[in-house]
Each structure stands twice: as structure tokens, then as C-alpha cells.
Amino acid sequence: MATVTEVLTAGTDSVNLIDGVKAGSWSVEGMTQSEINEMVQRNVDHLELILEYAPVDSDDDTPNVKGSADSKKTTHVAAIATGKKYITDNS
């Protein structure tokens, strides 16, 4: 099973996409605003999901992202807020 750091590192793609769309540096050429919002929402959902990862018992090897103090969580939480605000502002 992956470690907390590996899970959060994998989520960095979603952080980069959300931040890139907001900054206008992510290519969305040919996409409607609705499609862009859906793409951002999928990535927000992904980040929210991985931030909830936690083992259910002592035999579960799921990484405890939820209980972790890993500093990468801060960027993920910020990207979720950015994505939600972007969707609200562009709906």
C-alpha cells in the first residue's frame, strides 16, 4: 500500500490542474465553461476523497492521510477551496 506522502504526491496533479485553471495557465481551449467546471469538480472530489483516507482498524494498511500532519495537506485543502470558488464564480 502507498504511504501518506505517496498519496498526497499523487494528488498534486489535481492541485496543479485546479490552480492552473484558476490562473488561466491550464489549457482549456475548446472546452465550454460547463466542461471546465465539471473537470475542476472532479479534481476537487478527488482531493476531498484522498484527504479522507484512513485505516478502519489495525489490520487495514490504508495510509492515514486524514490523521496525518503532512505539510502537503495544506496545498490540497487550499486547492479544494480554490476549485469550489472557481466553480461558484464561473457558474
VOBA-299683 format. One record per atom (N, C-alpha, C): x negated, y, z negated. Coordinates in nm, 2 decimals. Layout:
<pt x="X" y="Y" z="Z"/>
...
END
This chain:
<pt x="-0.08" y="-0.12" z="0.00"/>
<pt x="0.00" y="0.00" z="0.00"/>
<pt x="-0.09" y="0.12" z="0.00"/>
<pt x="-0.04" y="0.23" z="0.05"/>
<pt x="-0.11" y="0.36" z="0.06"/>
<pt x="-0.12" y="0.42" z="-0.08"/>
<pt x="-0.22" y="0.51" z="-0.09"/>
<pt x="-0.23" y="0.59" z="-0.21"/>
<pt x="-0.15" y="0.72" z="-0.20"/>
<pt x="-0.14" y="0.79" z="-0.31"/>
<pt x="-0.07" y="0.92" z="-0.31"/>
<pt x="-0.13" y="1.01" z="-0.21"/>
<pt x="-0.27" y="1.02" z="-0.21"/>
<pt x="-0.34" y="1.11" z="-0.12"/>
<pt x="-0.31" y="1.07" z="0.02"/>
<pt x="-0.31" y="0.94" z="0.06"/>
<pt x="-0.28" y="0.90" z="0.19"/>
<pt x="-0.14" y="0.93" z="0.24"/>
<pt x="-0.05" y="0.92" z="0.15"/>
<pt x="0.09" y="0.95" z="0.18"/>
<pt x="0.11" y="1.10" z="0.21"/>
<pt x="0.04" y="1.18" z="0.12"/>
<pt x="0.05" y="1.33" z="0.14"/>
<pt x="-0.02" y="1.37" z="0.26"/>
<pt x="-0.13" y="1.31" z="0.29"/>
<pt x="-0.21" y="1.34" z="0.41"/>
<pt x="-0.13" y="1.31" z="0.53"/>
<pt x="-0.06" y="1.20" z="0.53"/>
<pt x="0.03" y="1.17" z="0.65"/>
<pt x="0.14" y="1.27" z="0.66"/>
<pt x="0.19" y="1.33" z="0.56"/>
<pt x="0.29" y="1.43" z="0.56"/>
<pt x="0.24" y="1.56" z="0.61"/>
<pt x="0.11" y="1.58" z="0.62"/>
<pt x="0.06" y="1.71" z="0.67"/>
<pt x="0.10" y="1.74" z="0.81"/>
<pt x="0.13" y="1.64" z="0.89"/>
<pt x="0.17" y="1.66" z="1.03"/>
<pt x="0.31" y="1.74" z="1.02"/>
<pt x="0.39" y="1.70" z="0.93"/>
<pt x="0.52" y="1.77" z="0.92"/>
<pt x="0.50" y="1.91" z="0.87"/>
<pt x="0.41" y="1.93" z="0.77"/>
<pt x="0.38" y="2.06" z="0.72"/>
<pt x="0.33" y="2.15" z="0.84"/>
<pt x="0.24" y="2.10" z="0.91"/>
<pt x="0.18" y="2.18" z="1.03"/>
<pt x="0.29" y="2.21" z="1.13"/>
<pt x="0.38" y="2.12" z="1.16"/>
<pt x="0.49" y="2.14" z="1.25"/>
<pt x="0.58" y="2.26" z="1.20"/>
<pt x="0.62" y="2.24" z="1.08"/>
<pt x="0.71" y="2.35" z="1.02"/>
<pt x="0.65" y="2.48" z="1.02"/>
<pt x="0.53" y="2.49" z="0.97"/>
<pt x="0.45" y="2.62" z="0.97"/>
<pt x="0.43" y="2.67" z="1.11"/>
<pt x="0.40" y="2.58" z="1.20"/>
<pt x="0.37" y="2.62" z="1.34"/>
<pt x="0.49" y="2.68" z="1.41"/>
<pt x="0.61" y="2.61" z="1.39"/>
<pt x="0.73" y="2.66" z="1.45"/>
<pt x="0.76" y="2.80" z="1.39"/>
<pt x="0.75" y="2.81" z="1.26"/>
<pt x="0.78" y="2.94" z="1.19"/>
<pt x="0.69" y="3.05" z="1.25"/>
<pt x="0.56" y="3.02" z="1.26"/>
<pt x="0.46" y="3.12" z="1.31"/>
<pt x="0.47" y="3.15" z="1.46"/>
<pt x="0.54" y="3.06" z="1.53"/>
<pt x="0.55" y="3.08" z="1.68"/>
<pt x="0.43" y="3.02" z="1.75"/>
<pt x="0.35" y="2.94" z="1.68"/>
<pt x="0.23" y="2.88" z="1.74"/>
<pt x="0.26" y="2.73" z="1.78"/>
<pt x="0.37" y="2.68" z="1.75"/>
<pt x="0.40" y="2.54" z="1.79"/>
<pt x="0.49" y="2.55" z="1.92"/>
<pt x="0.45" y="2.47" z="2.02"/>
<pt x="0.52" y="2.48" z="2.15"/>
<pt x="0.66" y="2.42" z="2.14"/>
<pt x="0.75" y="2.50" z="2.17"/>
<pt x="0.89" y="2.46" z="2.17"/>
<pt x="0.96" y="2.50" z="2.30"/>
<pt x="0.87" y="2.51" z="2.40"/>
<pt x="0.91" y="2.55" z="2.53"/>
<pt x="1.01" y="2.45" z="2.59"/>
<pt x="1.12" y="2.50" z="2.64"/>
<pt x="1.23" y="2.41" z="2.70"/>
<pt x="1.32" y="2.36" z="2.60"/>
<pt x="1.31" y="2.39" z="2.47"/>
<pt x="1.40" y="2.34" z="2.37"/>
<pt x="1.50" y="2.45" z="2.33"/>
<pt x="1.62" y="2.41" z="2.31"/>
<pt x="1.72" y="2.51" z="2.26"/>
<pt x="1.70" y="2.53" z="2.11"/>
<pt x="1.75" y="2.64" z="2.06"/>
<pt x="1.74" y="2.67" z="1.92"/>
<pt x="1.79" y="2.56" z="1.83"/>
<pt x="1.90" y="2.50" z="1.88"/>
<pt x="1.96" y="2.38" z="1.81"/>
<pt x="1.86" y="2.27" z="1.80"/>
<pt x="1.80" y="2.24" z="1.91"/>
<pt x="1.70" y="2.13" z="1.91"/>
<pt x="1.58" y="2.16" z="1.82"/>
<pt x="1.54" y="2.28" z="1.82"/>
<pt x="1.43" y="2.32" z="1.73"/>
<pt x="1.47" y="2.31" z="1.59"/>
<pt x="1.59" y="2.35" z="1.55"/>
<pt x="1.63" y="2.34" z="1.42"/>
<pt x="1.64" y="2.19" z="1.37"/>
<pt x="1.69" y="2.11" z="1.47"/>
<pt x="1.70" y="1.96" z="1.44"/>
<pt x="1.56" y="1.91" z="1.41"/>
<pt x="1.46" y="1.95" z="1.49"/>
<pt x="1.33" y="1.90" z="1.48"/>
<pt x="1.27" y="1.94" z="1.34"/>
<pt x="1.29" y="2.07" z="1.31"/>
<pt x="1.24" y="2.12" z="1.18"/>
<pt x="1.31" y="2.04" z="1.07"/>
<pt x="1.44" y="2.02" z="1.08"/>
<pt x="1.52" y="1.95" z="0.97"/>
<pt x="1.47" y="1.81" z="0.95"/>
<pt x="1.43" y="1.74" z="1.06"/>
<pt x="1.38" y="1.60" z="1.05"/>
<pt x="1.25" y="1.60" z="0.97"/>
<pt x="1.17" y="1.70" z="0.99"/>
<pt x="1.04" y="1.71" z="0.92"/>
<pt x="1.06" y="1.76" z="0.78"/>
<pt x="1.16" y="1.84" z="0.75"/>
<pt x="1.19" y="1.88" z="0.61"/>
<pt x="1.24" y="1.75" z="0.54"/>
<pt x="1.33" y="1.67" z="0.61"/>
<pt x="1.38" y="1.55" z="0.55"/>
<pt x="1.26" y="1.45" z="0.52"/>
<pt x="1.17" y="1.44" z="0.61"/>
<pt x="1.05" y="1.35" z="0.59"/>
<pt x="0.97" y="1.39" z="0.47"/>
<pt x="0.95" y="1.52" z="0.45"/>
<pt x="0.87" y="1.57" z="0.34"/>
<pt x="0.95" y="1.55" z="0.21"/>
<pt x="1.07" y="1.58" z="0.21"/>
<pt x="1.15" y="1.55" z="0.09"/>
<pt x="1.15" y="1.41" z="0.05"/>
<pt x="1.16" y="1.32" z="0.15"/>
<pt x="1.16" y="1.18" z="0.12"/>
<pt x="1.02" y="1.13" z="0.06"/>
<pt x="0.91" y="1.17" z="0.12"/>
<pt x="0.78" y="1.12" z="0.06"/>
<pt x="0.75" y="1.18" z="-0.07"/>
<pt x="0.80" y="1.30" z="-0.10"/>
<pt x="0.78" y="1.36" z="-0.23"/>
<pt x="0.86" y="1.29" z="-0.34"/>
<pt x="0.96" y="1.20" z="-0.30"/>
<pt x="1.03" y="1.13" z="-0.40"/>
<pt x="0.98" y="0.98" z="-0.42"/>
<pt x="0.87" y="0.95" z="-0.34"/>
<pt x="0.81" y="0.81" z="-0.36"/>
<pt x="0.77" y="0.79" z="-0.50"/>
<pt x="0.82" y="0.68" z="-0.56"/>
<pt x="0.78" y="0.64" z="-0.69"/>
<pt x="0.81" y="0.49" z="-0.71"/>
<pt x="0.72" y="0.42" z="-0.79"/>
<pt x="0.75" y="0.28" z="-0.81"/>
<pt x="0.87" y="0.27" z="-0.90"/>
<pt x="0.94" y="0.16" z="-0.88"/>
<pt x="1.06" y="0.13" z="-0.96"/>
<pt x="1.03" y="0.06" z="-1.08"/>
<pt x="0.92" y="-0.02" z="-1.08"/>
<pt x="0.88" y="-0.09" z="-1.20"/>
<pt x="0.73" y="-0.11" z="-1.20"/>
<pt x="0.67" y="-0.18" z="-1.29"/>
<pt x="0.53" y="-0.20" z="-1.30"/>
<pt x="0.48" y="-0.30" z="-1.19"/>
<pt x="0.56" y="-0.37" z="-1.13"/>
<pt x="0.52" y="-0.46" z="-1.02"/>
<pt x="0.53" y="-0.40" z="-0.88"/>
<pt x="0.59" y="-0.28" z="-0.87"/>
<pt x="0.61" y="-0.21" z="-0.75"/>
<pt x="0.48" y="-0.13" z="-0.72"/>
<pt x="0.42" y="-0.15" z="-0.60"/>
<pt x="0.30" y="-0.08" z="-0.56"/>
<pt x="0.32" y="0.04" z="-0.48"/>
<pt x="0.44" y="0.09" z="-0.48"/>
<pt x="0.47" y="0.22" z="-0.41"/>
<pt x="0.39" y="0.33" z="-0.48"/>
<pt x="0.32" y="0.41" z="-0.41"/>
<pt x="0.25" y="0.52" z="-0.47"/>
<pt x="0.34" y="0.62" z="-0.54"/>
<pt x="0.30" y="0.67" z="-0.66"/>
<pt x="0.38" y="0.75" z="-0.74"/>
<pt x="0.36" y="0.90" z="-0.70"/>
<pt x="0.41" y="0.93" z="-0.58"/>
<pt x="0.39" y="1.07" z="-0.53"/>
<pt x="0.48" y="1.16" z="-0.62"/>
<pt x="0.59" y="1.12" z="-0.66"/>
<pt x="0.68" y="1.21" z="-0.74"/>
<pt x="0.62" y="1.25" z="-0.87"/>
<pt x="0.55" y="1.16" z="-0.93"/>
<pt x="0.48" y="1.18" z="-1.06"/>
<pt x="0.34" y="1.24" z="-1.05"/>
<pt x="0.29" y="1.25" z="-0.93"/>
<pt x="0.15" y="1.29" z="-0.91"/>
<pt x="0.14" y="1.44" z="-0.93"/>
<pt x="0.02" y="1.48" z="-0.97"/>
<pt x="-0.02" y="1.62" z="-0.98"/>
<pt x="-0.11" y="1.66" z="-0.86"/>
<pt x="-0.11" y="1.58" z="-0.76"/>
<pt x="-0.19" y="1.61" z="-0.64"/>
<pt x="-0.16" y="1.75" z="-0.59"/>
<pt x="-0.27" y="1.83" z="-0.56"/>
<pt x="-0.25" y="1.97" z="-0.52"/>
<pt x="-0.19" y="1.98" z="-0.38"/>
<pt x="-0.19" y="1.87" z="-0.30"/>
<pt x="-0.13" y="1.88" z="-0.17"/>
<pt x="0.02" y="1.89" z="-0.17"/>
<pt x="0.08" y="1.85" z="-0.29"/>
<pt x="0.22" y="1.86" z="-0.30"/>
<pt x="0.27" y="2.00" z="-0.29"/>
<pt x="0.19" y="2.10" z="-0.33"/>
<pt x="0.22" y="2.24" z="-0.32"/>
<pt x="0.25" y="2.28" z="-0.18"/>
<pt x="0.17" y="2.24" z="-0.08"/>
<pt x="0.19" y="2.28" z="0.06"/>
<pt x="0.31" y="2.21" z="0.11"/>
<pt x="0.34" y="2.09" z="0.07"/>
<pt x="0.46" y="2.02" z="0.12"/>
<pt x="0.58" y="2.09" z="0.07"/>
<pt x="0.58" y="2.12" z="-0.06"/>
<pt x="0.70" y="2.19" z="-0.12"/>
<pt x="0.72" y="2.33" z="-0.05"/>
<pt x="0.61" y="2.40" z="-0.02"/>
<pt x="0.62" y="2.53" z="0.05"/>
<pt x="0.68" y="2.51" z="0.19"/>
<pt x="0.63" y="2.40" z="0.26"/>
<pt x="0.68" y="2.38" z="0.39"/>
<pt x="0.83" y="2.35" z="0.39"/>
<pt x="0.88" y="2.27" z="0.29"/>
<pt x="1.02" y="2.24" z="0.28"/>
<pt x="1.10" y="2.37" z="0.27"/>
<pt x="1.05" y="2.46" z="0.19"/>
<pt x="1.12" y="2.59" z="0.17"/>
<pt x="1.12" y="2.67" z="0.30"/>
<pt x="1.00" y="2.67" z="0.36"/>
<pt x="0.98" y="2.75" z="0.49"/>
<pt x="1.08" y="2.69" z="0.60"/>
<pt x="1.08" y="2.56" z="0.61"/>
<pt x="1.17" y="2.49" z="0.71"/>
<pt x="1.32" y="2.52" z="0.68"/>
<pt x="1.36" y="2.52" z="0.56"/>
<pt x="1.50" y="2.55" z="0.53"/>
<pt x="1.53" y="2.69" z="0.56"/>
<pt x="1.44" y="2.78" z="0.52"/>
<pt x="1.47" y="2.92" z="0.55"/>
<pt x="1.47" y="2.95" z="0.70"/>
<pt x="1.38" y="2.88" z="0.78"/>
<pt x="1.38" y="2.90" z="0.92"/>
<pt x="1.51" y="2.86" z="0.98"/>
<pt x="1.56" y="2.74" z="0.94"/>
<pt x="1.69" y="2.69" z="0.99"/>
<pt x="1.80" y="2.79" z="0.96"/>
<pt x="1.80" y="2.83" z="0.84"/>
<pt x="1.91" y="2.93" z="0.80"/>
<pt x="1.90" y="3.06" z="0.88"/>
<pt x="1.78" y="3.11" z="0.90"/>
<pt x="1.76" y="3.23" z="0.97"/>
<pt x="1.79" y="3.22" z="1.12"/>
<pt x="1.78" y="3.10" z="1.17"/>
<pt x="1.80" y="3.07" z="1.32"/>
<pt x="1.92" y="2.99" z="1.35"/>
<pt x="2.02" y="2.99" z="1.27"/>
<pt x="2.14" y="2.91" z="1.29"/>
<pt x="2.25" y="3.01" z="1.34"/>
END
